[in-house]
Amino acid sequence: MKVGLVSAYDYAHPGGVTEHVRHLAAGLRRRGHDVTVFAPCSDKELAERDSDFVRVGRPFPIPMHGSVARITVSLHLTNRIKHYVRDGDFDVLHYHEPLMPVLPVTALRLSRTCNVGTFHAFARSNVGYYYGKPLLKRYVRRLHARIAVSNPAREFVRHYFPGDYRVIPNGIDVKRFQNQVPYPDLRDGMCNLLFVGRLEYRKGLGYLLRAFAQLKPQYPNLRLIIVGDGPLRRWYGNFLARKQLDDVVMAGYVPASELPRYYASCDIFCSP
């Protein structure tokens, strides 16, 4: 089949949805499908390096649900999107966060083929969904199939847009994590507790730091490894300094190619 994957988020910036789309595209190609990814991208040269990727718009950082969403907000992309979705002869267009502006919702409106939507997000509430419900319902009805990556994500979107949603959890490329060599300086007899994620409130690192502060006196050989960067990096650093906590490694941003070695180096992974 010829499949188009449409993502709202900056394809050059690390993130859960982007990684999901990237690995889904690779998995579909391994099964013989012709896959093209459409997304905004801050790296203009990425489309030149990847012939199966089409850059649609320039992303801008927009605060959203306690995070920062890097999406395109250009209202002048309609003709380009129309060209891609109607002249691409796709058997399926698969939208990731299909109700996000501007790319997914515009492509969904213009599509004349089979439409599949995957909903990734969970939040306590969504102002956009609440006030935009009368308009967005017409787009939801254009989806021939609806997927949610978890039960909480399904219940969240179903609260605003009732219907049938199939839960398909995020896949894991297990081969990527097999036979990895740990970092020697992290395999020194300490018990390594690993956190991986963007340093922002909703990722919950603050809970883990407070727990670590309580556990460290009881387990002196415990070490915390923090992989990721974000707007709260300085705040978390100040917290560690105030608590005078030792054996904390703030690795910062780590390329995707190096992440498996951090997992191989840890004894415990924690995602608060």
C-alpha positions as CSV (number, residue, x, y, z in Angstrom):
1,M,0.0,0.0,0.0
2,K,0.9,3.6,-0.4
3,V,0.8,5.2,3.1
4,G,1.1,8.8,4.1
5,L,2.0,9.6,7.8
6,V,1.0,13.1,8.8
7,S,2.5,14.5,12.0
8,A,1.8,17.9,13.6
9,Y,5.2,18.1,15.3
10,D,8.7,19.3,14.3
11,Y,10.3,16.2,12.7
12,A,13.8,17.4,13.6
13,H,13.1,17.7,17.3
14,P,13.1,14.8,19.7
15,G,9.7,13.8,21.0
16,G,7.4,10.9,21.6
17,V,5.1,11.3,18.7
18,T,8.0,12.0,16.3
19,E,9.8,8.8,17.4
20,H,6.5,6.9,17.1
21,V,6.1,8.1,13.5
22,R,9.7,7.5,12.6
23,H,9.6,3.9,13.8
24,L,6.2,3.2,12.4
25,A,7.4,4.4,9.0
26,A,10.5,2.1,9.2
27,G,8.3,-0.8,10.3
28,L,5.9,-0.4,7.4
29,R,8.7,-0.1,4.9
30,R,10.2,-3.3,6.1
31,R,6.8,-4.9,5.3
32,G,7.0,-3.6,1.7
33,H,4.8,-0.6,1.9
34,D,5.5,2.8,0.3
35,V,5.6,5.3,3.1
36,T,5.9,9.1,3.0
37,V,6.1,11.2,6.2
38,F,4.6,14.8,6.2
39,A,5.5,17.1,9.0
40,P,6.9,20.6,9.8
41,C,10.6,20.6,10.3
42,S,13.2,23.1,11.6
43,D,15.9,21.3,9.6
44,K,15.5,22.5,6.0
45,E,18.0,20.0,4.8
46,L,16.3,16.9,6.3
47,A,14.0,16.6,3.3
48,E,17.0,16.6,1.0
49,R,18.6,13.8,3.0
50,D,15.5,11.8,3.3
51,S,13.6,11.3,0.0
52,D,10.6,9.8,1.9
53,F,10.1,12.9,4.1
54,V,8.2,16.0,3.0
55,R,8.7,19.2,5.0
56,V,5.5,21.1,5.3
57,G,5.9,24.4,7.0
58,R,8.2,25.9,9.6
59,P,7.5,24.9,13.3
60,F,7.0,27.4,16.1
61,P,7.1,26.7,19.8
62,I,3.6,26.9,21.3
63,P,3.1,26.4,25.1
64,M,0.5,23.5,25.5
65,H,-0.5,21.3,28.4
66,G,2.5,22.1,30.5
67,S,4.9,21.4,27.6
68,V,6.0,23.1,24.4
69,A,4.5,21.9,21.1
70,R,6.6,22.7,18.0
71,I,4.0,22.9,15.3
72,T,3.4,24.9,12.1
73,V,0.8,27.7,12.4
74,S,1.0,29.0,8.9
75,L,-2.4,29.4,7.3
76,H,-0.9,29.6,3.8
77,L,-0.2,25.9,3.4
78,T,-3.6,24.8,2.1
79,N,-2.6,24.6,-1.5
80,R,0.6,22.7,-0.8
81,I,-1.3,20.3,1.5
82,K,-4.0,19.8,-1.0
83,H,-1.4,18.9,-3.6
84,Y,0.2,16.4,-1.4
85,V,-2.9,14.6,-0.2
86,R,-4.9,14.6,-3.4
87,D,-2.2,14.1,-6.0
88,G,-0.2,11.6,-3.9
89,D,-2.5,8.7,-4.7
90,F,-2.4,7.4,-1.2
91,D,-4.3,4.3,-0.1
92,V,-4.2,5.5,3.5
93,L,-3.4,8.7,5.3
94,H,-2.6,8.2,8.9
95,Y,-2.7,11.3,11.1
96,H,-0.9,11.6,14.4
97,E,-2.9,13.9,16.6
98,P,-5.3,14.5,13.8
99,L,-7.0,17.5,15.4
100,M,-3.9,19.5,15.9
101,P,-3.4,22.7,13.8
102,V,-2.5,23.3,11.1
103,L,-1.1,20.4,9.1
104,P,-3.1,17.4,10.3
105,V,-6.5,19.0,10.5
106,T,-6.1,20.7,7.1
107,A,-4.9,17.4,5.4
108,L,-7.8,15.6,7.0
109,R,-10.3,18.2,5.6
110,L,-8.9,17.9,2.1
111,S,-8.3,14.1,2.0
112,R,-10.3,11.9,-0.4
113,T,-8.9,8.6,0.8
114,C,-9.0,6.3,3.8
115,N,-8.2,8.3,7.0
116,V,-6.8,6.8,10.2
117,G,-6.1,8.9,13.3
118,T,-3.9,8.1,16.2
119,F,-4.4,10.1,19.5
120,H,-1.3,10.2,21.7
121,A,-2.1,12.9,24.3
122,F,-3.5,12.7,27.8
123,A,-4.3,15.8,29.9
124,R,-6.7,16.7,32.6
125,S,-8.6,18.9,30.2
126,N,-8.2,20.4,26.7
127,V,-9.4,24.0,26.2
128,G,-9.1,23.6,22.4
129,Y,-11.2,20.4,22.4
130,Y,-13.8,22.0,24.8
131,Y,-14.4,25.2,22.8
132,G,-13.6,23.8,19.4
133,K,-15.8,20.7,19.7
134,P,-18.6,22.0,17.5
135,L,-16.1,22.5,14.6
136,L,-13.8,19.6,15.3
137,K,-16.6,17.0,15.3
138,R,-16.8,17.3,11.6
139,Y,-13.2,16.4,11.3
140,V,-13.5,13.4,13.6
141,R,-16.3,12.1,11.5
142,R,-13.9,12.0,8.5
143,L,-11.7,9.4,10.3
144,H,-12.5,5.8,9.2
145,A,-10.5,4.4,12.1
146,R,-9.4,5.8,15.4
147,I,-6.5,4.7,17.5
148,A,-5.3,5.7,21.0
149,V,-1.8,4.7,22.3
150,S,-3.2,4.0,25.8
151,N,-6.3,3.6,27.8
152,P,-5.9,7.1,29.4
153,A,-5.4,8.6,25.9
154,R,-8.5,6.9,24.7
155,E,-10.7,8.0,27.7
156,F,-9.3,11.6,27.3
157,V,-10.3,12.0,23.6
158,R,-13.5,10.0,24.0
159,H,-14.7,12.4,26.7
160,Y,-14.9,15.1,24.0
161,F,-15.5,13.0,20.9
162,P,-17.4,9.7,21.8
163,G,-16.8,6.7,19.5
164,D,-14.8,3.6,19.0
165,Y,-11.1,3.9,19.6
166,R,-8.8,0.9,19.4
167,V,-5.9,1.0,21.9
168,I,-2.6,0.1,20.2
169,P,0.3,0.9,22.6
170,N,3.5,2.4,21.3
171,G,5.8,-0.2,19.8
172,I,9.3,-0.9,20.9
173,D,12.1,-1.9,18.5
174,V,13.6,-4.5,20.8
175,K,16.5,-5.2,18.5
176,R,17.7,-1.7,19.0
177,F,18.2,-2.4,22.7
178,Q,19.7,-5.9,22.5
179,N,23.4,-6.6,22.9
180,Q,24.3,-3.0,23.9
181,V,27.5,-2.3,25.7
182,P,27.1,-0.4,29.0
183,Y,29.2,2.7,29.7
184,P,32.2,1.5,31.7
185,D,32.2,4.5,34.1
186,L,28.6,3.7,35.0
187,R,29.2,0.0,35.8
188,D,31.3,0.6,38.8
189,G,29.3,-1.2,41.4
190,M,26.7,1.6,42.0
191,C,23.0,0.9,41.5
192,N,21.9,3.1,38.6
193,L,18.4,4.6,38.5
194,L,17.7,6.0,35.1
195,F,15.3,8.8,34.0
196,V,14.8,9.7,30.3
197,G,12.6,12.6,29.2
198,R,12.2,16.2,28.6
199,L,12.9,18.3,31.7
200,E,9.5,19.9,32.1
201,Y,6.9,19.6,34.8
202,R,4.6,17.1,33.3
203,K,7.4,14.5,33.0
204,G,7.5,14.2,36.8
205,L,11.2,14.4,37.4
206,G,10.5,16.5,40.5
207,Y,8.8,13.6,42.2
208,L,11.7,11.3,41.4
209,L,14.2,13.9,42.8
210,R,12.3,14.1,46.0
211,A,12.1,10.3,46.2
212,F,15.9,10.1,45.5
213,A,16.6,12.6,48.3
214,Q,14.8,10.2,50.7
215,L,16.3,7.0,49.4
216,K,19.9,8.1,49.2
217,P,20.7,8.1,52.9
218,Q,19.3,4.6,53.2
219,Y,21.0,3.3,50.0
220,P,24.4,5.1,49.7
221,N,25.3,3.1,46.5
222,L,22.3,4.6,44.6
223,R,23.0,6.8,41.6
224,L,20.5,8.8,39.6
225,I,21.2,9.3,35.9
226,I,19.1,12.0,34.2
227,V,19.0,11.9,30.4
228,G,17.2,14.8,28.7
229,D,17.1,18.6,28.5
230,G,14.4,21.2,28.8
231,P,13.2,24.4,30.4
232,L,13.5,23.2,34.0
233,R,17.1,22.0,33.8
234,R,18.4,25.0,35.9
235,W,15.6,24.6,38.5
236,Y,16.4,20.9,38.9
237,G,20.1,21.7,39.2
238,N,19.3,24.2,41.9
239,F,17.2,21.6,43.8
240,L,20.1,19.2,43.7
241,A,22.5,21.9,45.0
242,R,20.1,22.9,47.9
243,K,19.7,19.3,48.9
244,Q,23.4,18.6,48.5
245,L,22.7,15.4,46.7
246,D,25.7,13.4,45.4
247,D,25.8,10.8,42.7
248,V,23.5,12.5,40.3
249,V,24.5,12.5,36.6
250,M,22.8,15.1,34.5
251,A,23.7,13.8,31.0
252,G,21.6,16.4,29.1
253,Y,20.4,15.8,25.6
254,V,21.6,12.4,24.3
255,P,21.3,11.4,20.6
256,A,18.9,8.6,19.9
257,S,21.8,6.4,18.8
258,E,23.4,6.5,22.3
259,L,20.2,6.0,24.4
260,P,20.3,2.2,24.3
261,R,23.7,2.2,26.0
262,Y,22.2,4.3,28.9
263,Y,19.5,1.7,29.3
264,A,22.0,-1.1,29.2
265,S,24.0,0.8,32.0
266,C,21.1,1.1,34.4
267,D,19.6,-1.3,37.0
268,I,16.3,0.5,37.4
269,F,14.4,2.7,34.9
270,C,11.8,5.1,36.4
271,S,9.2,7.1,34.4
272,P,7.3,9.0,37.1
